[in-house]
Amino acid sequence: MKFRVLGYLEIRTADDHVLDISQPQQRALLSILLLHANRPVPKHRLTDLIWGPGPPASACGMLRTYLWRARSLFDDPGRLRTHPGGYALHVEPGELDLHDFRRLVDVGEQLLDDDPHTASLLLQQALALWQEPVLGDLPPTAAMEAEAIHLMDRRRLAERSLVWAELALGRHHEIVPRLRAMATADPLDEHAWAQLMLALYRSGRQADALMTYTQVRTLLADECGVDPGPELRRLHQRILDEDETLGYRGADADGPGGERAPEPRPPAGRGGQPPAPHQLPPDIPDFTGREAETARLVMLLGAAGTAAAPPVVLVCGQPGAGKTALAVHAAHQLRHRFPDGQLHVQLGATSDSPKCVHDALGELLRSLGVACGSVPESTDERAALYRTRLSGRRVLIVADDAAGPTQARRLMPGMAGSALLLTSRMRLAAPPGATLVDLAPLSPADSLLMLERMIGRRRVTAEPDAAARVAAACAELPLALRIAGMRLAARPNWPLSTFAEIIGDRHGRLDVLEADDVGVRARLAPSCAALDPRARRAIRLLAHGELDDFASWVVAVLLGEPYADTVVGALVDHCLLTPVGVDATGEPRYRLPELLRLYAAAAGQDGDSGPEEAASVRERLLDAWLLLARAADRGIARVPLLPAADDARGDWAEAVAAAIPGRVTTRIMMDASAWFTAEHENLRRVIDRECPVRPGTAARLADRQFAWQHRHGLLDEAERTWRRIAECAARLGQEATVSHARVRLACVSAARVPCGVGHACDAP
């Protein structure tokens, strides 16, 4: 089949029959799925793209109808597939015009320097795939417009690349009208004006080129109140100087050895400068997901040509989140916006041999053409020369694994035109004025898609539940998914269900996630080693606690000190604690990443004290839950039917109480119900854990939330809790606890009767 989406939607069958699709929203749905071909689109995202904010009440039903109709269009039922993360329309290579466009552009742009003739042909073929009206069947929603802008930007970059190819072939006369149209269509695009000025100058129209500069300078002043950027100003000066390197170098302008001299491109340096460096590592062929983050990086860094200051962006995230892969992927998409070069320096802050900024500057200066003997000795002089070399040029610098803001500050360009892209495991590594892009794990849909690309779609679709379990065991982290995919790809006959059982074992999971010199442990170890002793101890104790999410007072209790916010802040700054919002009491909540939990817990088990420490952590947290739940229960103004047992636990309970920050008890006094709401999941976990071994303790904790459950209509949950307590207590022969649980069950039954005696169990 053939699919066209770059103009009006068109779907042709194998016998060249055009499918009749008349309903506008049906066409919109298919267009959206084709724009995301082979990638799942969540249902809520489809709704946003088709109807925008405030969709009609019937949107879900209409969407199901459109999906059903879409499936009926294809003979192959596997064309439109349902994934855990949404719906994906599958196309083969060569079937979709959008994929053809991207492939032709990528190859053409790679040939710009070496074979401009072939590059021109390929880029013309790519641009010919676009038809009017462009993207004609996309719905006019804000969400869809954002995606369309990204596509139009890629088309515009392809048009620029075609112009460079035509200029390299000496076709400057022919392209002047096209360049005028491009500049008129987007009058704030300084790059188009620069190309027009160059074409005019090469056509022997120096005066027209200078008048064009005056025109765009006036336009920018009137519309934006700014002067032209460094690219236009530099080109203007070179035209005034009649710089001979701006002239066309045809086939007779041979360099040494008879090779054709390279075609100069503004602003690719002045005569005598070395070739532009292109140091980016290879892009990952199966890079998956991160569309929003990639688009943001391209937008932020791509503004270097018009920004008042050089853009600086820091990509941060927990170990294994794919920071380097994203930075390299985005940098490849930006390489033609930085024609003076792309530099890459590995700072190695978390490696065995980190690179100091002094050495990094020396490396960058040599890459910029400074001879080894001319590199200054002092760091300050190197930084000054580095800024001088970047002045008036458009260079993208990618600095991987930065240590901190001082190091990053030395690598910042001094003037507009260039841009700096940093990666770090430290949120505070961003220098002043930098934009922070924080990476979360992949979505479940993108995690499955990443597995598909590594092991094949058939294996994933054959066992979708097992594939989802594998992705969840990898915590949706690209590094862990990469290693799991490598293992599965090396064992093509393994059922995914077998591997899911192996990797699902928490005790051996980190062993599975090791492959040669790449592994989760190797990424986590240096991050933990960089912490101070208190923060390392906090990580280890939190791993033993096995909490879902928690407030900072939990860390204070574990460390035995009421002022633990600095420790929590350090862990967040090192991307080892994930902020997950603010709870009902106003306390920020955090989560320990799952693979870090396994790593820290295993490290804490080394030695004889490991099991004792884990048991101590659970006891200390249990005391804290009992103390705080008792305080909160009093705030509910509960008058229990039966007096509860004394919760005093001697010196140990007093030590726990002393470690709880005062603001926590104050907030409980202000709104006890909010505290129960915030800690509901953790209380449930503790009760479930204690039931089989200490049902009496579970009953004491359940007692303290019973009134809150009653007032909030959680009687079914309360009934399940007390039935389990009664069963476990009966199994252990604890008759007093069994009797108490039965009384509570009677209270639950009474509470279900309107205006019944249930109120006696929980009188106001």
C-alpha positions in Angstrom: 0.0 0.0 0.0 1.0 3.6 -0.3 0.2 6.3 2.2 0.4 10.1 1.6 0.0 12.5 4.5 2.2 15.5 3.6 -0.7 17.0 1.6 -4.3 15.7 1.6 -4.6 12.2 3.1 -4.4 9.5 0.4 -4.3 5.7 0.8 -3.7 3.5 -2.3 -4.1 -0.2 -2.3 -1.6 -2.6 -4.0 -3.7 -2.5 -7.2 -3.5 1.4 -7.2 -7.1 1.9 -6.0 -7.6 5.0 -3.8 -9.6 4.3 -0.7 -12.7 6.5 -0.3 -12.5 8.2 3.1 -14.9 11.2 3.3 -15.6 11.8 7.0 -13.3 14.7 8.1 -12.6 13.3 11.6 -11.9 9.9 10.2 -9.4 11.4 7.9 -7.9 13.4 10.8 -7.5 10.2 12.9 -5.7 8.3 10.0 -3.5 11.3 9.4 -2.5 11.5 13.0 -1.7 7.8 13.2 0.4 8.0 10.0 2.4 11.0 11.5 3.2 8.6 14.4 3.4 5.5 12.2 4.7 2.4 14.0 4.5 4.2 17.3 1.5 3.8 19.8 -0.6 6.9 20.3 -2.5 6.9 23.6 -6.2 7.3 23.5 -6.2 10.6 25.5 -3.6 12.0 23.1 -5.7 11.1 20.1 -8.6 12.9 21.8 -6.5 16.0 22.4 -5.2 16.0 18.8 -8.6 15.6 17.2 -10.9 17.7 19.4 -8.5 19.8 21.5 -9.4 20.9 25.0 -13.0 20.3 26.1 -13.8 17.4 23.7 -17.5 16.5 23.3 -19.0 14.0 25.8 -19.3 11.4 23.0 -15.6 11.7 22.0 -14.6 8.3 23.4 -17.5 6.5 21.5 -16.7 8.4 18.3 -13.0 7.5 18.6 -13.9 3.8 19.0 -16.1 4.1 15.9 -13.4 5.8 13.8 -10.8 3.2 14.9 -13.2 0.4 13.9 -13.8 2.0 10.5 -10.0 2.4 10.1 -9.4 -1.3 10.7 -12.1 -2.2 8.2 -10.1 -0.3 5.5 -7.2 -2.8 5.5 -7.1 -6.4 4.5 -4.3 -7.0 7.0 -5.8 -6.9 10.5 -2.2 -6.2 11.8 -2.1 -2.8 10.1 -3.9 -1.0 13.0 -2.8 -2.5 16.3 -3.9 -2.0 19.9 -1.0 -1.7 22.3 -1.0 -1.2 26.1 0.0 2.4 25.4 -2.5 3.2 22.7 -3.0 2.5 19.0 -0.4 2.2 16.2 -0.7 2.1 12.5 2.0 -0.1 11.0 3.6 0.8 7.7 6.5 -0.9 5.8 9.6 0.9 4.5 8.7 2.8 1.3 5.0 2.9 2.0 4.7 6.3 3.7 5.6 9.6 2.1 6.7 11.1 5.4 9.2 8.3 6.0 10.5 8.7 2.4 10.9 12.4 3.0 13.0 11.9 6.1 15.1 9.2 4.5 15.8 11.3 1.3 16.6 14.4 3.4 19.0 12.5 5.7 20.9 11.0 2.8 20.9 14.2 0.8 22.2 16.3 3.7 25.0 13.8 4.4 26.2 14.3 0.7 26.1 18.1 0.7 29.9 18.5 1.0 31.1 15.5 -1.0 28.5 15.3 -3.8 26.2 18.4 -4.0 24.8 17.2 -7.4 23.3 14.0 -5.9 22.4 15.9 -2.7 20.4 18.3 -4.9 18.5 15.6 -6.7 17.6 13.8 -3.4 16.5 16.9 -1.7 14.4 17.9 -4.7 12.7 14.5 -4.6 12.1 14.9 -0.8 10.5 18.3 -1.2 8.4 17.2 -4.1 6.6 14.8 -1.8 4.9 17.8 -0.1 1.6 18.8 -1.7 -0.8 21.7 -1.3 -2.5 22.1 1.0 0.3 21.0 3.2 -0.9 18.6 5.9 -4.4 19.3 4.7 -6.3 16.8 6.8 -4.8 17.5 10.2 -7.3 19.0 12.7 -6.9 22.6 13.6 -6.2 22.0 17.3 -3.5 23.5 19.4 -1.9 20.2 20.2 -1.9 19.2 16.5 -0.5 22.6 15.5 2.5 22.1 17.7 3.3 18.8 16.0 2.7 20.3 12.5 5.2 23.2 13.3 7.9 20.6 14.0 7.3 19.0 10.6 7.3 22.4 8.9 10.6 23.3 10.5 12.1 20.1 9.1 10.8 21.0 5.7 12.3 24.4 6.0 15.6 23.0 6.9 15.5 20.7 3.9 14.8 23.7 1.7 17.9 25.4 3.1 20.0 22.4 2.5 18.8 22.3 -1.1 19.8 26.0 -1.5 23.3 25.1 -0.2 23.5 22.3 -2.8 22.4 24.6 -5.6 24.9 27.3 -4.5 27.6 24.7 -4.5 26.7 23.8 -8.1 26.9 27.5 -9.2 23.1 27.9 -9.7 23.0 31.2 -7.8 21.2 33.0 -10.7 18.4 30.5 -10.8 17.6 30.3 -7.1 17.3 34.1 -6.4 13.5 34.1 -7.1 13.0 31.1 -4.9 15.1 32.6 -2.1 13.1 35.9 -2.4 9.9 33.8 -2.0 11.3 32.0 1.0 12.4 35.2 2.8 9.0 36.9 2.0 7.1 33.9 3.4 9.0 33.9 6.6 10.5 37.4 6.9 12.0 36.8 10.4 14.1 33.9 9.1 17.5 35.5 9.0 19.1 32.4 7.4 16.9 32.7 4.3 17.9 36.4 4.0 21.6 35.4 4.3 21.3 32.8 1.5 19.5 35.4 -0.7 22.3 38.0 0.0 24.9 35.3 -0.9 23.1 34.3 -4.1 22.8 38.0 -5.2 26.5 38.7 -4.5 27.6 35.7 -6.5 25.3 36.8 -9.4 27.3 40.0 -9.6 24.7 42.0 -7.8 26.6 43.4 -4.8 24.5 46.5 -4.5 21.3 44.4 -4.4 22.8 42.2 -1.7 23.6 45.2 0.4 20.2 46.7 -0.2 18.7 43.4 1.0 20.6 43.7 4.2 19.2 47.2 4.7 15.7 45.9 4.1 16.0 43.1 6.6 17.6 45.3 9.2 14.7 47.8 8.9 12.2 44.9 9.1 13.7 43.4 12.2 13.9 46.8 13.9 10.3 47.6 13.1 8.9 44.2 13.9 11.0 43.0 16.9 13.1 46.0 17.9 16.4 44.1 17.4 19.4 44.2 15.1 20.3 41.4 12.7 22.1 38.5 14.2 25.8 37.7 14.0 25.4 35.6 10.8 23.8 38.4 8.8 26.1 41.1 10.2 29.2 39.0 9.4 28.0 38.3 5.9 27.2 42.0 5.3 30.7 42.9 6.3 32.3 40.3 4.1 30.2 41.6 1.1 31.4 45.1 1.9 35.0 43.8 2.0 34.4 41.9 -1.3 35.7 38.8 0.5 37.0 36.5 -2.3 36.0 33.4 -0.3 32.4 34.3 -0.8 32.7 33.8 -4.6 31.6 30.6 -6.4 34.3 28.0 -6.7 33.5 26.0 -9.7 35.0 22.8 -11.1 38.1 24.8 -12.2 38.9 26.0 -8.7 40.9 23.0 -7.8 42.8 22.5 -4.6 46.0 20.5 -4.1 45.9 17.1 -5.9 43.3 18.3 -8.3 40.4 18.1 -5.8 37.6 20.6 -6.1 38.0 23.2 -3.4 35.2 23.1 -0.8 32.2 25.4 -1.3 32.2 28.1 1.4 29.0 28.5 3.3 28.2 31.5 5.5 29.1 31.5 8.3 31.6 28.6 7.9 34.7 30.6 8.9 37.0 32.9 7.1 39.8 32.1 4.7 42.6 30.2 6.3 40.6 28.6 9.0 40.6 24.8 9.4 37.6 22.6 8.4 34.6 22.8 10.7 34.8 20.0 13.3 32.0 17.4 13.3 32.6 15.4 16.4 29.2 14.1 17.4 29.1 10.5 18.3 26.8 8.3 16.0 23.1 8.7 16.6 21.4 5.6 17.9 19.6 3.9 15.0 16.7 2.7 17.1 16.3 5.8 19.3 12.9 5.6 20.8 10.5 8.1 22.3 11.4 11.4 23.8 9.6 13.3 21.1 8.6 16.2 23.4 12.1 16.5 24.9 13.8 16.4 21.5 11.5 19.0 20.1 12.2 21.2 23.1 16.0 20.9 22.8 15.8 21.6 19.0 13.6 24.7 19.8 15.9 26.0 22.6 19.2 25.4 20.9 18.0 26.2 17.4 17.4 29.7 18.5 21.1 30.4 18.7 21.1 32.4 15.5 18.7 35.0 16.7 19.0 34.9 20.5 20.6 37.7 22.4 22.8 35.3 24.3 24.1 31.8 23.6 21.5 29.2 24.6 22.6 26.8 27.4 20.6 23.7 28.1 21.2 21.0 30.8 19.7 17.5 30.4 19.6 15.8 33.7 18.0 12.6 35.1 18.7 9.5 37.1 21.4 7.1 36.0 20.3 5.1 33.0 17.6 7.6 31.9 19.2 8.1 28.5 20.7 11.7 28.9 23.6 11.2 26.5 21.5 9.4 23.9 19.0 12.2 23.9 21.6 14.9 23.7 23.4 13.2 20.8 20.1 12.5 19.0 19.0 16.2 19.3 22.4 17.4 18.3 22.3 15.4 15.1 18.9 17.1 14.2 20.6 20.5 14.9 23.8 20.0 13.0 22.8 22.0 10.0 21.9 24.9 12.1 25.5 25.1 13.3 27.5 25.0 10.1 30.7 26.1 11.8 30.9 22.7 13.6 29.7 20.5 16.4 32.1 19.8 19.2 31.8 16.9 21.7 33.7 16.6 24.9 33.4 13.8 27.5 33.8 15.4 30.9 33.3 12.0 32.7 32.3 13.5 36.1 31.0 10.0 37.2 33.8 8.0 35.6 37.0 6.7 37.1 39.0 9.4 35.3 37.0 12.7 35.3 38.3 15.4 33.1 39.0 18.8 34.7 37.9 21.9 32.9 41.5 22.9 32.2 42.0 19.7 30.1 38.5 20.0 28.5 39.3 23.5 27.3 42.6 22.4 25.9 40.8 19.6 24.0 38.2 22.0 22.6 40.8 24.6 21.6 42.7 21.9 19.6 39.4 20.9 17.9 38.9 24.6 17.0 42.2 24.6 15.2 44.6 26.0 17.9 48.0 24.3 17.5 49.2 22.4 20.6 52.0 24.8 21.2 49.6 27.7 21.1 47.2 26.5 23.8 47.7 28.7 26.9 48.8 27.3 30.2 46.3 28.8 32.6 42.7 27.9 32.7 41.5 31.5 32.5 43.6 32.1 29.4 42.2 28.9 27.8 38.7 30.0 28.5 39.3 33.4 27.0 40.8 32.0 23.9 38.0 29.5 23.6 35.4 32.3 23.7 37.4 34.2 21.1 37.5 31.3 18.8 33.8 30.9 19.0 33.1 34.6 18.5 31.2 35.2 15.3 30.7 31.5 14.6 27.8 29.1 14.9 29.1 26.1 16.8 27.2 23.6 18.9 29.1 22.3 21.9 27.9 19.0 23.5 29.5 18.5 27.0 28.6 15.1 28.4 28.6 14.2 32.1 29.3 17.6 33.6 30.4 17.9 37.3 29.0 21.2 38.3 28.1 24.8 37.4 31.7 26.0 37.7 32.9 23.6 35.1 29.8 24.3 32.9 30.3 28.1 33.2 33.8 27.9 31.7 32.5 26.1 28.6 29.8 28.7 27.8 30.3 30.6 24.5 30.9 34.3 25.1 28.6 35.7 22.3 25.4 34.8 20.6 25.6 32.4 17.6 26.8 29.2 19.4 25.1 27.0 21.9 26.0 24.7 24.7 24.2 21.4 25.5 25.2 19.7 28.8 24.3 16.4 30.4 24.7 15.7 34.1 23.4 13.6 36.9 23.4 16.8 39.0 20.5 19.3 38.7 22.8 22.0 40.1 25.3 21.6 37.3 23.4 24.1 35.2 25.2 27.5 35.0 23.2 30.7 35.5 20.6 31.3 32.8 20.6 27.7 31.6 17.4 25.8 30.9 16.9 22.5 32.7 15.4 19.5 30.9 14.6 16.8 33.4 14.3 13.2 32.0 11.8 10.9 33.5 11.7 7.2 32.6 10.1 6.3 29.2 6.3 5.8 29.0 5.1 2.2 29.0 4.2 2.6 25.3 7.6 3.8 24.4 9.3 1.1 26.5 7.4 -1.6 24.6 8.3 0.1 21.3 11.9 0.1 22.3 11.8 -3.6 22.9 10.0 -4.1 19.6 12.8 -2.4 17.8 15.4 -4.5 19.4 13.8 -8.0 19.4 11.1 -7.7 16.7 7.5 -6.8 16.7 6.3 -10.4 16.5 7.8 -11.4 19.8 6.3 -8.4 21.6 2.8 -8.7 20.1 2.8 -12.4 20.7 3.3 -12.0 24.4 2.2 -8.4 25.3 1.7 -9.1 29.0 5.1 -10.6 29.4 6.7 -7.7 27.4 5.0 -5.2 29.7 6.4 -7.1 32.8 9.9 -7.0 31.3 9.5 -3.2 30.7 8.2 -2.7 34.2 11.1 -4.7 35.7 13.4 -2.4 33.9 11.6 0.6 35.5 11.1 1.9 31.9 14.8 3.1 31.9 16.4 3.1 28.5 19.7 1.6 29.8 18.0 -1.3 31.5 15.7 -1.8 28.5 18.7 -1.8 26.2 20.4 -4.6 28.2 17.2 -6.6 28.5 16.7 -6.2 24.7 20.3 -7.3 24.0 19.8 -10.5 26.1 16.5 -11.3 24.4 17.9 -10.6 20.9 20.8 -13.0 21.6 18.2 -15.7 22.6 15.6 -15.5 19.8 13.9 -18.8 20.9 13.3 -17.7 24.5 9.7 -17.0 25.3 9.3 -13.5 26.8 7.3 -15.0 29.7 10.4 -17.0 30.7 12.6 -13.9 30.7 9.9 -11.9 32.5 10.0 -14.5 35.3 13.8 -14.3 35.5 14.0 -10.5 35.5 11.0 -10.3 37.8 13.0 -11.8 40.6 14.1 -8.8 42.6 17.1 -10.6 44.2 18.7 -11.4 40.8 17.4 -8.5 38.7 20.6 -6.4 38.7 22.6 -9.5 37.7 20.4 -9.9 34.6 20.9 -6.2 33.9 24.6 -6.6 33.3 26.2 -6.9 29.9 30.0 -6.7 29.3 31.1 -3.2 30.4 27.5 -1.9 30.5 25.3 -2.4 33.5 22.9 -0.7 35.9 25.2 -1.3 38.9 28.1 0.4 37.1 25.9 3.5 36.5 24.5 3.6 40.0 27.8 3.1 41.9 29.6 6.4 41.1 26.4 8.4 41.8 26.1 6.9 45.2 29.8 7.2 45.9 29.6 10.9 45.2 27.3 11.4 48.1 28.3 12.4 51.6 28.1 9.7 54.3 24.7 11.0 55.6 23.1 10.9 52.2 24.6 7.5 51.4 23.1 6.2 54.7 19.8 7.7 53.9 19.6 5.9 50.5 20.5 2.6 52.2 17.9 3.0 54.9 15.2 4.1 52.5 15.9 1.0 50.4 15.2 -1.2 53.4 12.0 0.8 54.1 10.3 -0.4 50.9 8.0 2.7 50.8 5.9 3.8 47.9 6.3 7.6 48.1 7.2 9.5 51.2 7.7 12.9 52.8 11.0 14.2 54.0 10.1 13.4 57.7 10.6 9.7 56.9 14.3 10.5 56.2 14.5 12.4 59.4 13.1 9.4 61.3 15.5 7.0 59.7 18.5 9.2 60.3 17.4 10.0 63.8 17.6 13.8 63.4 14.8 16.3 62.8 16.7 18.4 60.2 17.1 16.1 57.3 15.9 18.4 54.5 19.4 19.1 53.4 20.0 15.4 52.9 16.8 15.1 50.9 17.8 18.1 48.8 21.2 16.6 48.0 19.5 13.3 46.9 17.1 15.3 44.7 20.0 17.3 43.2 21.9 14.1 42.4 18.7 12.7 40.7 18.6 9.9 43.2 15.2 10.9 44.6 12.3 11.7 42.3 9.9 14.5 43.3 6.4 13.2 42.8 4.3 16.2 43.9 2.9 17.7 47.1 0.6 15.8 49.4 -2.6 17.0 51.0 -0.8 18.4 54.0 1.5 20.6 51.9 4.6 18.3 52.2 6.6 17.5 49.1 6.6 13.8 48.3 9.5 11.8 46.9 10.1 8.3 45.4 13.2 6.2 45.4 13.8 4.8 41.9 13.2 1.0 41.9 16.6 -0.1 40.5 18.4 2.2 42.9 16.3 0.6 45.7 17.5 -2.8 44.7 21.1 -1.7 44.4 21.1 0.1 47.8 19.3 -2.7 49.6 21.8 -5.3 48.2 24.7 -3.0 49.3 23.2 -2.7 52.7 23.0 -6.5 53.1 26.8 -6.9 52.8 28.3 -7.8 56.1 26.8 -9.2 59.3 24.8 -6.1 60.2 22.7 -6.0 57.0 19.6 -8.0 58.1 19.7 -6.4 61.6 19.7 -2.9 59.9 16.8 -3.8 57.7 14.8 -5.0 60.7 15.7 -1.9 62.6 14.5 0.4 59.8 11.1 -1.4 59.7 10.7 -1.1 63.5 11.7 2.6 63.5 9.2 3.4 60.7 6.5 1.3 62.5 7.0 3.4 65.6 6.7 6.6 63.6 3.5 5.4 61.9 2.0 4.5 65.3 2.9 7.8 66.9 1.8 10.0 64.0 -1.4 7.9 63.4 -2.3 8.3 67.1 -1.8 12.1 66.8 -3.9 12.2 63.7 -6.6 10.0 65.1 -7.0 12.4 68.0 -7.4 15.2 65.4 -10.4 13.3 63.9 -12.0 13.8 67.4 -12.6 10.0 67.6 -14.2 8.5 70.7 -13.4 4.8 70.3 -15.9 2.2 71.4 -13.1 0.3 73.2 -10.1 1.9 74.7 -7.0 1.4 72.5 -3.9 -0.2 73.9 -1.2 2.2 75.0 1.2 3.0 72.2 4.1 4.0 74.3 7.2 2.1 73.3 9.6 3.3 76.0 12.9 5.0 75.1 12.8 3.8 71.5 9.4 5.6 70.9 10.8 8.7 72.5 13.8 8.7 70.2 11.5 8.4 67.2 9.3 11.2 68.4 12.3 13.4 68.9 13.4 12.9 65.2 10.0 13.9 63.8 10.1 17.6 62.6 7.8 19.8 64.5 6.1 21.0 61.3 4.7 17.5 60.8 2.9 17.4 64.1 1.7 21.0 63.5 0.2 20.1 60.1 -1.5 17.1 61.7 -3.1 19.3 64.3 -4.3 21.6 61.6 -5.7 18.9 59.3 -5.5 15.3 60.6 -7.6 14.0 57.7 -5.1 15.4 55.2 -2.3 13.4 56.9 -4.3 10.1 56.6 -5.0 10.9 53.0 -1.3 11.5 52.3 -0.1 8.4 54.1 -2.9 6.1 53.2 -0.9 3.8 50.8 2.0 3.5 53.2 -0.2 2.7 56.1 -1.9 0.0 54.1 1.4 -1.5 53.2 2.6 -1.6 56.8 -0.6 -3.2 58.0 -0.4 -5.9 55.2 3.2 -6.6 56.1 2.5 -6.9 59.9 -0.6 -9.0 59.6 1.0 -12.4 59.0 3.6 -12.0 61.8 2.2 -9.5 64.3 -1.6 -9.1 63.8 -1.8 -7.3 67.1 0.5 -4.6 65.9 -1.5 -4.4 62.6 -4.6 -4.0 64.7 -3.2 -1.1 66.7 -2.3 0.8 63.5 -5.7 -0.1 61.8 -7.5 1.2 64.9 -5.9 4.6 64.4 -7.3 5.0 60.9 -10.6 3.4 61.5 -12.5 6.6 62.3 -10.9 8.3 59.2 -12.0 5.4 57.0 -15.5 5.6 58.4 -15.8 9.3 57.8 -14.5 9.0 54.2 -16.7 6.0 53.2 -13.9 3.5 53.1 -15.9 0.8 54.9 -15.1 -1.9 52.3 -11.4 -1.3 52.8 -11.8 -1.4 56.6 -13.8 -4.6 56.4 -11.0 -6.3 54.3 -8.4 -5.1 56.8 -10.1 -6.3 59.9 -11.1 -9.7 58.3 -7.4 -10.3 57.4 -6.3 -9.3 60.9 -8.9 -11.7 62.4 -7.7 -14.6 60.2 -4.0 -14.0 60.9 -4.6 -13.6 64.6 -6.7 -16.8 64.7 -3.9 -18.7 62.9 -1.4 -17.6 65.5 -3.8 -18.2 68.5 -4.1 -14.5 69.5 -7.6 -14.6 70.8 -7.6 -11.1 72.2 -6.8 -9.7 68.8 -9.4 -11.9 67.1 -12.1 -10.6 69.5 -11.0 -7.0 68.9 -11.2 -7.5 65.1 -14.7 -9.0 65.4 -15.8 -5.9 67.3 -14.4 -3.7 64.6 -16.2 -5.8 61.9 -19.4 -5.3 63.9 -18.8 -1.6 63.8 -18.3 -1.7 60.1 -21.6 -3.6 59.7 -23.4 -1.1 61.9 -22.0 1.8 60.1 -23.5 0.6 56.8 -27.0 1.1 58.3 -28.2 4.8 57.9 -28.6 6.4 61.3 -27.7 3.1 62.9 -25.7 2.2 65.9 -22.6 2.4 63.8 -22.3 5.9 65.0 -21.6 4.7 68.5 -18.3 3.3 67.2 -17.3 6.7 66.0 -19.1 9.4 67.9 -18.1 13.0 67.1 
